[in-house]
Amino acid sequence: MAIAQADVLDAIANMTVLELSQLIKQMEDKFGVSAAAAAVAVAAPAAAGAAAAAVEEKTEFDVILTAAGDNKVNVIKVVRAVTGLGLKEAKDLVDGAPKAVKEGIAKKDAEDILKQITEAGGKAELK
């Protein structure tokens, strides 16, 4: 199973700073080497970009319902499913939009909830 260098570079380019750091640590452990010398040569031009990426990388997201849309009943059903609220509480949340549906969740989960709300006819955003 030969992997092209271009494929490896593309995979590395799509990694977050944290994932890249973990990959380097695993390579150091597996091959018994240290990337410190190479890191000094590479880190100087990349340090500013890496530091900016680390600061901007957000790990927790809030899903904010901005509007119920035309199909409010379906949006209430989605809100009930993702939050575990009762019918009255879910209806109050949808009627009181803009309101947070879920707070402090992972990006993938937030995107899934956003997609469900949008497909149900509501309008939401990630913050």
N, C-alpha and C positions, 0 to 999 in steps of 0.2 A: 504494500500500500504506500505508494509514493505521493507525497503532498507537495504541490508546487510552492515555491517560495512566495510567489505572488498571493496565493491563498492564505498563507501564514501571515503575511504582512497585512492583508485585508482584515483578517480576524483580529489582529492586534490593534489595528486602527479603530475598530469598532468597540474596543474595551474601554471601560471607565478607568480612571486613575487607580482606584482601589483594586479592581480586577487585575490590572497590569502589575501592580505591586505584588499581589498574591502570586501571579504567574512567575515573576522573577524569583521570588522566595522559593517556590517549588522547584524551579530550574537549578538554583544554587544548591538546594538540598539533594536533588537527584544526581547531579553531576559533580558535586563536591567542589564547586568553584565559587568565586565571589564576583559579583558584577560591579563592585565598588569602583574599580579603575575605569571600566567602560562607562559607568554611570557618570563619573566626573566629566568625561569628554562629551557625553551626550547631554548631560543635565544642564550645562551652561546655557545653550540656546533654547532648550525646551523648558527650563525651570519656570519662566514667566507663564507660559501657556499651561503647564501642568498645575501650577498654583491657582491660576484663575479657574481651571476646570474643577479643581477640588473645592473651591469656595462656592462655585455656582451649582455643583451637583446637589440636588435635593433628594432626600430619601423618603420623606413623608409628605403626603398630599391630602388635600381636602377636596371633596366633591361637593360643589355648591349648586343647588337647584336654583336656576335663575327664573324659570317660568314653567308653568304646568303645561302650556301648549293647548292644542285643540282636544286632545284625548286625555283629559284629567284622570279618568277612572283607571286607565292603564298605567299612568304615571304613579298613582297611589298604590297600585298593586306591586310595581317594581320597588317603590320605597319601602313598602311593608316587607317584601322579600329580602332586601339587602340590609335592612336595619333591625328587623324583628319586632317592630312596633305594632301596636294594635291598630285597628281600622281608624278609630277617631284620632289617634296621635299622628298616624301617617297622613290623614286628610288635613289635619291642622298644619303639618309641616309643608305640605304641597300648597295649601291655601296661603301660607305665610311667606311664600317665596319672595325674594331670594333668601334661602336658608341652607345651612350645611346639612347634607344628608349623612356623610361619613367624614370623620376627621382623623388625620394622622395615620393614614394607611399607605401601603406600598403602591408604587406607581402602577404596576400591572393590575392590581385590584381596583385602583381608582379608575383606570382606563376601562376596565370591564364594566364597572357601575355606570360610568359616563355613557358607554355604548348602550347599555340596557335602557337608560333613561331616554336617550335620543331615539332609540328604536320604538319606545313606547309613545313618542310624540312630545316629550318634554324637552326643555332646554336646560343644559347644565354646563359647568366649567370646572376645570381643575385649578387649584391654587396651591 
